[in-house]
Amino acid sequence: MTTAKDAARAAQRSDGFRWVARVGFVVVGVVHIIIGCLAVSLALGAGGDADQDGAMEQVRLSPVGGLLLGVIAAGLIALAGWQIASAFLASDPADTKKWGKRVKYLGIALAYLVIAGMALIVAFGGRVSSEKASQTLSEIVLAAPAGVVVLVIIGLTVSGVGIGFIVSGFTRGFKKLLDLPSGVERGGIVTFGVVGYIAKGIAVAVTGVLFVVAAFTNDPDKSAGLDGALHSLVALPLGPLILCAVGAGLAVYGLFCIARSRYARM
C-alpha cells in the first residue's frame, strides 16, 4: 500500500499530470453544456438523446470530431487518474469516513472512465447508448436472486448522490473544492455552482428514481438513464418549463466545471 501511496503522491505533485487533469474539468464542462442544450431543445419539442452519448454524437458531427473526442477521452482518463490518486491518499481519523471518501473518489473515477470509453467508441465510428446500458444493467440485476432489492438499493444510492448535489448547491459546500478568487468573479463562480449543482442533482436523483420504478414494476425498460430521466420531466405538470430550467442548469454546471479547471484545489 505504501508503494501505491507513493505513486499516487508523485502523480498529484506532477505539474504535467495536474495540467491534463484540469483539462479534464474543461471536458466535463463542455459535455454538460452540450447535454444542457440538448435538454432545452427537447423541452422545446426536438428529438434526440439528452445524455452523454447524445453529447458525443454532437461532437462527432463537427469537422474535427474524431480529434475532439480523442481529447475528451484523454482529459477524462487523466481526471479519473487524479480521482484514483486522491482515493489512495484519502485520510481521516475515522476509518469509516476514510473509506467513504475512497469509495466516492473511485466511483467518480469509474464514471469518468465510462464516459471516456464512450468517447473513444464514437471516435472510431461506433455507437453507444447509455440508455440501453442502464436497461441492460437493470435486466441483469432483476434476473439475479433478490434482484428487486438490489436494484432498489442501486436506485436509492443514485438518488442519494443526486440529493447530495442538491444539498451541496444550497449549502455551497462545493466551495471547499476551490481556491476562489476575490471580487465579482468569485460571486459569479459561486452562483454557477449553486445553480449547476441543484440542476445536476435533480437530473441524477430522477435517474435513481427510474431504477426504483424499474424494480417495483419488474420492467428494466423503465430505467432509461439520464436521457430517460430528462424525458420523464416532460410528463410532469409544466414539464417542458421544468426540463428547460434543468437543461439550462446543466449548462450552467458545465460553466462551473470550466471555472473549476482553473480554481480547483489540486
Backbone bond lengths (Angstrom), bond angles and torsions (degrees), N, CA, C in turn:
res aa  C-N    CA-C-N  psi(-1)  N-CA   C-N-CA  omega(-1)  CA-C   N-CA-C  phi
1 M - - - 1.467 - - 1.527 110.69 -
2 T 1.376 115.66 -34.32 1.462 118.75 179.50 1.518 110.55 -61.15
3 T 1.358 116.62 -41.67 1.453 120.36 178.77 1.520 111.26 -61.36
4 A 1.326 116.88 -42.38 1.464 121.26 178.65 1.525 110.38 -63.37
5 K 1.337 116.78 -42.15 1.461 119.89 178.84 1.516 111.28 -64.88
6 D 1.339 116.32 -39.52 1.466 119.48 178.41 1.518 111.20 -62.77
7 A 1.335 116.08 -41.48 1.469 120.42 178.54 1.523 110.75 -65.36
8 A 1.333 116.38 -41.37 1.464 120.52 178.98 1.523 110.71 -64.18
9 R 1.345 115.59 -42.26 1.462 119.12 -179.30 1.538 110.56 -66.31
10 A 1.336 116.61 -40.07 1.464 120.25 178.47 1.525 110.90 -63.51
11 A 1.344 116.57 -38.65 1.466 120.18 179.15 1.520 110.31 -64.69
12 Q 1.335 116.84 -44.32 1.462 119.96 -177.90 1.524 111.98 -66.67
13 R 1.329 116.92 -26.53 1.462 119.98 -179.75 1.526 112.32 -85.83
14 S 1.323 117.10 -8.53 1.461 121.21 -178.93 1.530 110.75 -76.64
15 D 1.333 116.35 121.02 1.466 120.10 179.67 1.527 111.21 -62.20
16 G 1.329 116.48 -40.23 1.460 119.82 -179.68 1.516 111.92 -63.89
17 F 1.327 115.90 -42.62 1.469 120.12 179.90 1.511 110.37 -64.91
18 R 1.324 117.00 -42.91 1.467 120.29 179.34 1.524 110.93 -64.30
19 W 1.338 117.04 -37.10 1.463 119.99 -179.65 1.529 110.19 -65.07
20 V 1.327 116.69 -44.11 1.466 119.65 -179.88 1.529 110.02 -67.33
21 A 1.339 116.91 -36.76 1.465 119.69 177.98 1.529 110.50 -64.36
22 R 1.324 117.05 -37.13 1.468 119.77 176.82 1.526 110.50 -64.39
23 V 1.324 116.83 -35.92 1.467 120.16 173.98 1.529 109.72 -60.24
24 G 1.334 115.91 -34.07 1.459 120.27 177.96 1.519 112.25 -60.17
25 F 1.340 116.86 -38.43 1.466 119.70 177.37 1.539 110.46 -64.33
26 V 1.335 116.61 -37.37 1.466 119.92 176.31 1.525 109.84 -61.80
27 V 1.341 115.33 -43.00 1.464 120.64 179.67 1.528 110.51 -60.68
28 V 1.338 116.70 -47.22 1.465 120.61 178.41 1.525 109.85 -58.60
29 G 1.326 115.90 -40.08 1.456 119.97 179.17 1.513 112.59 -63.22
30 V 1.328 116.45 -45.90 1.465 120.47 -179.18 1.526 110.56 -62.78
31 V 1.338 116.62 -42.26 1.466 120.44 179.55 1.527 110.38 -60.66
32 H 1.333 117.07 -42.61 1.473 119.96 -179.91 1.531 112.03 -69.41
33 I 1.306 116.92 -34.13 1.470 119.36 176.59 1.527 109.96 -63.52
34 I 1.336 116.59 -43.25 1.466 120.24 179.52 1.531 110.17 -65.24
35 I 1.345 117.04 -44.23 1.464 120.10 178.50 1.523 110.46 -61.03
36 G 1.334 116.50 -41.73 1.458 120.55 178.43 1.517 111.86 -60.50
37 C 1.327 116.44 -43.70 1.471 120.74 178.87 1.526 110.84 -64.93
38 L 1.336 116.68 -39.29 1.468 120.21 177.58 1.529 110.87 -64.24
39 A 1.348 116.20 -38.48 1.463 120.17 179.00 1.525 110.85 -65.40
40 V 1.330 116.78 -40.98 1.467 120.42 178.46 1.522 110.28 -64.28
41 S 1.342 116.48 -42.77 1.468 119.34 178.74 1.524 110.61 -64.81
42 L 1.336 116.93 -34.53 1.465 121.01 176.14 1.528 110.34 -64.71
43 A 1.323 116.43 -41.16 1.466 120.97 178.33 1.527 111.37 -63.27
44 L 1.330 115.82 -29.38 1.456 120.64 -179.14 1.527 112.85 -88.74
45 G 1.346 116.37 4.64 1.459 119.98 173.64 1.507 116.17 107.30
46 A 1.331 117.88 0.36 1.467 120.04 178.98 1.519 110.12 -80.69
47 G 1.329 117.39 166.23 1.459 121.78 177.66 1.515 111.08 -99.69
48 G 1.329 115.96 -161.86 1.451 120.30 177.84 1.518 112.75 101.72
49 D 1.345 115.08 173.15 1.460 121.99 -179.37 1.520 109.82 -99.88
50 A 1.321 116.02 122.21 1.467 120.80 178.66 1.527 108.53 -98.99
51 D 1.340 115.84 67.96 1.462 120.64 178.63 1.522 108.90 -152.67
52 Q 1.354 116.81 -167.38 1.453 120.06 -173.80 1.522 112.55 -63.14
53 D 1.328 117.03 -43.61 1.466 117.65 -178.57 1.524 111.16 -70.33
54 G 1.352 116.93 -31.40 1.465 119.02 174.00 1.514 111.09 -62.95
55 A 1.341 116.37 -39.17 1.468 120.67 177.60 1.525 110.34 -64.66
56 M 1.337 116.66 -42.28 1.473 120.18 179.97 1.531 111.17 -62.36
57 E 1.318 115.99 -39.45 1.464 119.71 179.04 1.527 110.36 -63.44
58 Q 1.326 117.29 -39.04 1.463 120.66 177.94 1.524 110.81 -63.37
59 V 1.333 116.55 -40.62 1.472 120.36 177.97 1.516 110.22 -65.04
60 R 1.327 117.23 -41.69 1.462 121.38 -177.93 1.524 112.21 -61.10
61 L 1.322 117.10 -29.41 1.464 121.05 -178.12 1.524 113.42 -72.58
62 S 1.323 117.72 -13.36 1.469 120.27 179.40 1.528 109.60 -74.05
63 P 1.349 118.09 160.60 1.470 121.12 -177.10 1.524 114.03 -57.63
64 V 1.325 117.23 -31.91 1.470 120.64 179.57 1.536 109.03 -116.37
65 G 1.327 115.30 39.09 1.451 120.56 -174.80 1.513 114.10 -58.62
66 G 1.336 117.01 -42.88 1.465 120.02 -179.62 1.516 111.93 -60.98
67 L 1.334 116.34 -43.08 1.461 120.80 179.49 1.524 110.78 -64.96
68 L 1.334 116.33 -44.15 1.463 120.24 179.78 1.523 111.44 -62.61
69 L 1.322 117.19 -39.03 1.459 120.66 178.58 1.529 110.60 -65.29
70 G 1.334 116.27 -35.74 1.459 120.02 175.75 1.524 111.60 -63.79
71 V 1.342 116.13 -41.03 1.460 120.98 177.52 1.530 110.13 -64.91
72 I 1.332 116.30 -42.03 1.463 121.13 178.11 1.529 110.03 -59.19
73 A 1.334 116.80 -47.05 1.465 120.50 -179.65 1.524 111.12 -61.79
74 A 1.339 116.81 -44.62 1.465 120.35 -179.05 1.521 111.33 -62.40
75 G 1.333 116.46 -43.58 1.460 120.19 179.66 1.519 112.08 -63.40
76 L 1.325 116.21 -41.36 1.467 120.14 -179.34 1.527 111.54 -69.72
77 I 1.315 117.01 -37.12 1.471 120.16 177.60 1.527 110.18 -64.80
78 A 1.344 116.06 -41.49 1.465 119.56 177.63 1.527 110.89 -64.08
79 L 1.322 116.39 -41.47 1.462 120.12 179.52 1.531 110.58 -66.22
80 A 1.329 116.47 -37.18 1.468 120.31 175.58 1.527 109.98 -63.06
81 G 1.336 116.07 -41.20 1.464 120.20 177.52 1.515 111.99 -60.60
82 W 1.333 115.89 -38.26 1.466 120.53 177.63 1.534 110.78 -64.01
83 Q 1.315 116.56 -42.28 1.457 120.49 179.49 1.529 110.86 -65.30
84 I 1.331 116.96 -39.30 1.466 120.51 178.50 1.520 110.55 -64.89
85 A 1.349 116.30 -42.38 1.465 120.35 176.45 1.524 110.41 -60.64
86 S 1.334 116.65 -41.14 1.461 121.06 178.73 1.527 110.99 -63.57
87 A 1.336 116.51 -33.89 1.461 120.15 178.79 1.521 111.05 -65.13
88 F 1.331 117.29 -41.09 1.455 120.89 179.03 1.530 111.77 -67.31
89 L 1.335 116.47 -31.03 1.454 120.67 -176.83 1.519 112.96 -94.81
90 A 1.352 117.32 -0.65 1.467 120.42 -179.63 1.523 109.85 -58.86
91 S 1.319 115.58 133.52 1.465 119.27 179.98 1.520 109.33 -141.66
92 D 1.310 114.82 145.34 1.455 120.86 177.75 1.524 107.58 -165.18
93 P 1.333 117.75 141.41 1.464 118.97 179.17 1.525 112.75 -55.53
94 A 1.310 117.38 -33.22 1.468 121.09 178.49 1.522 109.27 -92.45
95 D 1.341 116.67 121.78 1.461 120.88 -178.35 1.517 112.30 -58.91
96 T 1.345 117.42 -36.41 1.464 119.90 -179.06 1.514 111.07 -63.03
97 K 1.344 116.78 -40.96 1.459 119.66 178.25 1.521 111.21 -68.74
98 K 1.349 115.87 -37.64 1.460 119.36 178.97 1.517 110.53 -61.49
99 W 1.316 116.52 -47.92 1.463 119.73 -179.71 1.518 111.54 -70.20
100 G 1.330 116.98 -30.02 1.456 119.56 174.28 1.513 111.46 -62.30
101 K 1.337 115.92 -41.81 1.463 120.58 178.15 1.523 110.36 -64.68
102 R 1.327 115.72 -40.79 1.466 118.92 -178.96 1.524 111.47 -63.77
103 V 1.327 116.30 -43.06 1.462 119.91 177.64 1.527 110.31 -62.18
104 K 1.324 116.82 -40.63 1.465 121.23 179.13 1.525 110.42 -61.57
105 Y 1.337 117.13 -49.54 1.461 120.60 -178.81 1.525 111.63 -61.88
106 L 1.347 115.79 -43.51 1.455 119.33 -178.78 1.524 111.29 -68.04
107 G 1.333 117.09 -35.35 1.466 120.53 176.38 1.516 111.75 -63.40
108 I 1.333 116.33 -43.32 1.462 120.57 177.94 1.528 110.09 -63.60
109 A 1.345 115.88 -42.29 1.466 120.02 179.39 1.524 110.75 -60.46
110 L 1.341 116.64 -42.80 1.466 120.36 179.35 1.521 110.87 -61.80
111 A 1.335 117.06 -41.08 1.468 120.59 179.15 1.524 110.49 -61.80
112 Y 1.329 116.69 -43.19 1.468 120.41 179.11 1.527 111.05 -63.78
113 L 1.337 116.67 -40.34 1.463 120.17 -179.29 1.525 111.26 -66.78
114 V 1.333 116.83 -37.26 1.465 120.23 177.95 1.525 110.46 -62.74
115 I 1.341 116.41 -45.25 1.469 119.65 179.98 1.528 110.35 -66.99
116 A 1.337 116.82 -36.23 1.467 120.10 176.55 1.525 110.39 -62.13
117 G 1.335 115.76 -41.59 1.466 119.64 176.95 1.521 111.83 -61.44
118 M 1.342 116.14 -40.53 1.468 119.87 176.15 1.523 110.79 -58.79
119 A 1.333 115.61 -44.60 1.461 120.24 -178.16 1.527 110.91 -61.13
120 L 1.333 117.28 -42.21 1.466 120.60 -179.39 1.526 111.36 -67.82
121 I 1.327 116.87 -40.26 1.474 119.65 178.64 1.522 110.48 -61.73
122 V 1.329 116.41 -45.88 1.470 120.54 -179.86 1.526 110.31 -67.03
123 A 1.338 117.53 -36.48 1.465 121.31 -179.90 1.521 111.36 -60.67
124 F 1.337 116.77 -34.23 1.469 120.81 -178.78 1.523 112.06 -94.55
125 G 1.334 116.63 18.02 1.458 120.79 172.71 1.507 115.21 90.89
126 G 1.331 118.43 2.92 1.449 120.81 179.73 1.523 111.82 -83.62
127 R 1.299 116.07 177.16 1.457 121.79 178.42 1.523 108.99 -128.28
128 V 1.312 116.05 140.04 1.459 121.26 177.98 1.520 108.79 -128.93
129 S 1.320 115.51 158.01 1.461 120.29 178.41 1.525 108.52 -143.17
130 S 1.335 116.23 105.10 1.459 119.95 177.90 1.531 110.06 -65.33
131 E 1.349 116.56 -29.69 1.461 120.57 176.73 1.524 110.31 -62.84
132 K 1.327 116.04 -46.45 1.468 120.43 -179.95 1.519 110.50 -66.57
133 A 1.332 116.62 -36.75 1.463 120.18 179.23 1.526 110.86 -63.09
134 S 1.335 116.81 -41.44 1.471 120.71 178.35 1.526 110.66 -64.28
135 Q 1.332 115.97 -41.25 1.463 120.04 -179.60 1.525 110.96 -67.51
136 T 1.341 116.88 -38.61 1.470 120.56 178.78 1.524 110.23 -65.91
137 L 1.342 116.18 -42.00 1.461 119.97 177.39 1.530 110.55 -59.25
138 S 1.320 116.13 -45.66 1.467 120.22 179.58 1.530 111.19 -62.08
139 E 1.323 116.11 -40.53 1.468 120.31 -179.72 1.523 110.68 -63.15
140 I 1.341 116.75 -43.48 1.468 120.66 179.78 1.526 110.95 -64.76
141 V 1.330 115.60 -44.12 1.468 119.95 -178.95 1.526 110.93 -64.76
142 L 1.327 117.59 -43.79 1.463 121.08 -178.78 1.525 112.34 -64.72
143 A 1.321 116.11 -26.61 1.464 120.08 -179.87 1.521 112.31 -79.11
144 A 1.323 117.02 -14.09 1.465 121.48 -178.22 1.532 110.38 -85.49
145 P 1.330 117.26 160.87 1.478 119.79 174.97 1.530 110.41 -58.76
146 A 1.312 116.62 137.58 1.477 122.21 -177.99 1.522 111.25 57.28
147 G 1.331 115.41 29.12 1.466 120.22 -176.64 1.517 113.55 -61.53
148 V 1.339 116.01 -37.18 1.473 119.54 -179.51 1.526 109.82 -61.41
149 V 1.332 116.34 -44.32 1.467 120.71 -179.88 1.532 110.53 -63.36
150 V 1.318 115.70 -44.71 1.465 120.24 -178.89 1.533 110.42 -61.98
151 L 1.334 116.65 -43.24 1.460 119.89 -178.61 1.530 110.93 -67.30
152 V 1.332 116.62 -36.20 1.466 119.62 175.52 1.522 110.07 -62.62
153 I 1.336 116.71 -42.11 1.468 120.69 178.46 1.531 110.59 -62.34
154 I 1.340 116.15 -42.37 1.473 119.76 177.64 1.526 109.83 -60.42
155 G 1.323 115.70 -47.35 1.459 119.84 -179.51 1.514 112.76 -60.97
156 L 1.347 116.25 -44.59 1.459 119.96 179.66 1.528 111.17 -65.96
157 T 1.333 116.54 -34.68 1.467 119.99 177.76 1.518 110.85 -65.08
158 V 1.343 115.59 -46.14 1.468 119.81 178.87 1.525 110.13 -62.48
159 S 1.327 116.84 -44.22 1.466 120.18 177.86 1.527 110.96 -62.17
160 G 1.346 115.97 -36.77 1.460 119.86 177.40 1.520 111.84 -62.26
161 V 1.330 115.92 -38.93 1.471 119.74 175.99 1.525 109.69 -61.92
162 G 1.333 115.70 -43.53 1.463 119.93 178.71 1.517 112.01 -61.43
163 I 1.336 115.77 -43.53 1.474 119.51 178.15 1.519 110.17 -63.07
164 G 1.342 116.35 -35.99 1.459 120.37 176.87 1.521 111.57 -60.55
165 F 1.331 116.64 -40.96 1.474 120.82 176.18 1.527 109.90 -61.50
166 I 1.332 116.52 -45.72 1.464 120.03 -178.08 1.526 110.93 -62.15
167 V 1.334 116.20 -44.91 1.465 120.42 179.45 1.526 110.50 -62.56
168 S 1.335 115.82 -43.03 1.464 120.11 178.96 1.522 111.10 -62.26
169 G 1.350 115.98 -34.20 1.458 119.28 177.28 1.511 112.06 -67.11
170 F 1.342 116.52 -47.42 1.464 120.36 -178.91 1.524 112.53 -67.27
171 T 1.336 116.69 -38.36 1.466 120.31 -177.10 1.534 112.61 -89.93
172 R 1.342 115.41 -6.06 1.469 121.48 -176.90 1.530 111.94 61.18
173 G 1.313 115.35 31.85 1.455 120.64 179.60 1.515 113.80 -63.34
174 F 1.322 116.81 -21.73 1.470 121.34 -179.79 1.524 111.97 -65.23
175 K 1.332 117.38 -17.44 1.464 120.79 -177.20 1.524 111.90 -61.08
176 K 1.337 117.37 -27.13 1.459 120.28 -178.96 1.532 112.05 -70.09
177 L 1.333 116.38 -13.34 1.468 120.89 178.31 1.520 112.35 -84.11
178 L 1.339 116.86 -8.67 1.454 121.14 -170.18 1.522 112.11 -124.05
179 D 1.316 114.98 152.57 1.460 122.14 165.25 1.529 106.01 -101.60
180 L 1.319 115.82 87.86 1.458 121.15 -170.72 1.525 112.34 -72.85
181 P 1.332 116.61 143.52 1.468 120.12 174.05 1.524 109.81 -75.66
182 S 1.291 116.20 176.19 1.464 120.27 178.13 1.534 109.57 -99.49
183 G 1.325 115.52 171.56 1.463 120.91 174.18 1.510 114.23 81.00
184 V 1.336 114.66 -156.66 1.465 121.97 -175.27 1.524 111.61 -62.17
185 E 1.324 116.53 -36.29 1.465 120.72 -178.23 1.532 110.70 -60.41
186 R 1.315 116.39 -38.82 1.459 120.92 178.64 1.538 111.01 -60.81
187 G 1.326 116.00 -47.19 1.457 120.66 -179.91 1.514 111.91 -61.39
188 G 1.333 116.94 -39.60 1.461 120.57 179.75 1.515 111.98 -65.18
189 I 1.339 116.94 -43.31 1.460 120.55 -179.50 1.521 110.56 -65.36
190 V 1.329 117.42 -41.73 1.463 121.32 179.27 1.532 110.07 -63.30
191 T 1.326 116.78 -41.70 1.466 120.35 178.35 1.525 110.71 -62.54
192 F 1.329 116.58 -44.13 1.469 120.34 176.14 1.526 110.06 -57.76
193 G 1.336 116.13 -41.50 1.453 120.23 -179.19 1.509 112.62 -64.59
194 V 1.336 117.23 -45.28 1.463 121.33 -179.67 1.530 110.31 -60.22
195 V 1.321 116.16 -52.86 1.467 120.98 -177.99 1.527 110.60 -64.08
196 G 1.321 116.05 -46.24 1.456 120.77 -176.32 1.511 113.62 -65.60
197 Y 1.324 116.92 -43.96 1.462 119.98 -179.43 1.526 111.30 -65.10
198 I 1.317 117.51 -39.70 1.467 119.81 179.62 1.527 110.32 -65.33
199 A 1.337 117.11 -44.80 1.465 120.34 179.59 1.521 111.45 -64.82
200 K 1.323 116.51 -43.91 1.466 120.87 177.81 1.524 109.95 -60.82
201 G 1.330 116.20 -42.53 1.452 120.33 -179.94 1.512 112.85 -62.23
202 I 1.332 116.55 -41.25 1.468 120.20 178.55 1.525 110.22 -61.34
203 A 1.333 116.85 -46.47 1.466 120.86 -178.77 1.524 111.32 -62.39
204 V 1.331 117.26 -44.01 1.468 120.88 -178.96 1.528 110.53 -68.41
205 A 1.337 116.85 -42.03 1.470 120.34 -179.84 1.525 111.61 -61.44
206 V 1.326 117.26 -42.17 1.468 120.45 179.05 1.526 110.13 -66.15
207 T 1.339 116.88 -35.83 1.465 120.25 176.30 1.525 110.35 -59.09
208 G 1.334 116.66 -42.41 1.453 120.77 177.63 1.514 112.14 -65.19
209 V 1.319 117.20 -39.67 1.464 121.31 178.60 1.527 110.39 -59.28
210 L 1.327 116.82 -37.35 1.466 119.95 -179.76 1.526 111.62 -64.85
211 F 1.348 117.39 -33.83 1.472 119.50 175.01 1.531 110.11 -64.00
212 V 1.328 116.86 -41.03 1.464 120.93 178.99 1.527 110.21 -64.47
213 V 1.327 116.79 -42.67 1.467 121.01 177.89 1.528 110.11 -61.18
214 A 1.339 116.33 -42.19 1.467 120.04 178.66 1.517 110.93 -61.46
215 A 1.346 116.44 -36.72 1.467 120.34 179.87 1.524 111.17 -67.36
216 F 1.315 117.72 -47.73 1.469 121.06 -175.31 1.531 112.21 -72.92
217 T 1.329 116.91 -27.06 1.468 119.90 178.50 1.524 111.91 -94.41
218 N 1.359 115.39 -5.91 1.469 121.35 -176.65 1.531 110.76 54.93
219 D 1.319 115.77 36.98 1.467 121.87 -178.47 1.531 108.89 -127.51
220 P 1.349 117.80 99.14 1.462 120.67 -177.17 1.530 113.70 -61.41
221 D 1.334 117.02 -22.51 1.466 119.68 179.96 1.526 112.30 -65.76
222 K 1.337 117.12 -18.52 1.464 120.06 179.94 1.527 111.31 -69.71
223 S 1.333 117.53 -26.80 1.465 121.17 -178.92 1.524 108.63 -89.01
224 A 1.309 116.15 87.73 1.465 121.27 -171.65 1.522 113.28 -104.92
225 G 1.326 117.94 21.26 1.454 120.44 175.00 1.523 113.09 70.04
226 L 1.340 115.31 -161.71 1.459 120.97 -177.66 1.519 111.79 -62.14
227 D 1.331 116.84 -41.81 1.465 119.98 -179.86 1.531 110.39 -61.17
228 G 1.330 116.38 -43.09 1.465 119.99 178.05 1.520 111.68 -64.75
229 A 1.348 115.99 -37.07 1.463 119.91 178.71 1.520 111.10 -63.21
230 L 1.324 116.10 -44.60 1.463 119.71 -179.53 1.529 110.92 -68.93
231 H 1.331 116.79 -38.43 1.464 119.27 176.23 1.530 111.14 -62.82
232 S 1.331 116.32 -36.52 1.464 119.71 -177.75 1.527 111.58 -66.30
233 L 1.313 117.37 -26.05 1.462 120.06 179.38 1.531 111.41 -65.84
234 V 1.338 115.78 -28.94 1.466 119.74 -178.65 1.527 110.81 -63.59
235 A 1.336 116.59 -29.36 1.473 120.43 -177.06 1.523 112.52 -76.08
236 L 1.319 117.99 -10.83 1.462 120.95 -179.41 1.535 110.73 -76.38
237 P 1.334 117.41 159.66 1.476 118.63 170.84 1.532 109.34 -56.38
238 L 1.316 116.43 134.31 1.476 121.70 -174.62 1.533 111.02 58.53
239 G 1.355 115.07 28.71 1.458 121.31 -176.39 1.516 115.46 -52.22
240 P 1.353 118.59 -51.43 1.466 118.91 179.88 1.528 113.03 -57.90
241 L 1.327 116.26 -37.70 1.462 119.90 178.56 1.528 110.76 -66.95
242 I 1.341 116.11 -42.18 1.465 120.54 178.55 1.520 110.57 -63.02
243 L 1.337 116.08 -45.85 1.461 120.32 -179.46 1.528 110.85 -63.73
244 C 1.310 116.44 -39.00 1.462 120.67 178.01 1.531 110.08 -61.23
245 A 1.336 116.01 -43.04 1.465 120.49 179.67 1.525 111.14 -65.47
246 V 1.347 116.71 -43.36 1.466 120.56 179.05 1.530 110.37 -65.11
247 G 1.340 116.45 -42.36 1.460 119.96 178.37 1.521 111.86 -61.02
248 A 1.323 116.42 -44.77 1.465 119.94 177.16 1.521 110.06 -62.30
249 G 1.351 116.33 -38.51 1.461 120.17 178.47 1.519 112.37 -65.03
250 L 1.333 117.16 -37.49 1.461 120.51 177.02 1.528 110.79 -64.80
251 A 1.329 116.25 -38.46 1.460 119.56 176.41 1.531 110.35 -64.58
252 V 1.334 116.72 -39.09 1.468 121.03 177.06 1.533 109.98 -64.67
253 Y 1.338 116.76 -38.34 1.466 119.94 175.65 1.532 109.95 -60.21
254 G 1.328 115.35 -37.62 1.459 119.00 176.27 1.517 111.75 -61.37
255 L 1.328 117.12 -41.92 1.465 120.62 177.03 1.527 110.69 -63.52
256 F 1.339 116.68 -37.85 1.460 120.30 177.04 1.529 110.27 -62.20
257 C 1.330 116.87 -43.08 1.471 120.52 179.32 1.525 111.39 -61.70
258 I 1.324 116.46 -38.20 1.468 119.92 177.90 1.525 110.02 -65.02
259 A 1.340 116.61 -41.52 1.466 119.92 175.65 1.522 110.16 -64.93
260 R 1.316 116.61 -36.96 1.465 120.64 179.69 1.522 111.39 -62.93
261 S 1.318 116.98 -30.20 1.467 120.13 179.62 1.532 111.06 -57.99
262 R 1.312 116.28 -28.17 1.468 119.86 179.94 1.519 111.92 -92.08
263 Y 1.329 116.29 -37.86 1.470 119.24 -170.16 1.518 114.62 -107.47
264 A 1.339 118.52 4.14 1.454 120.80 179.44 1.535 111.02 -63.34
265 R 1.318 115.45 141.64 1.466 120.60 174.45 1.511 108.45 -77.30
266 M 1.320 116.43 113.05 1.458 120.73 -175.42 1.539 109.80 -134.40
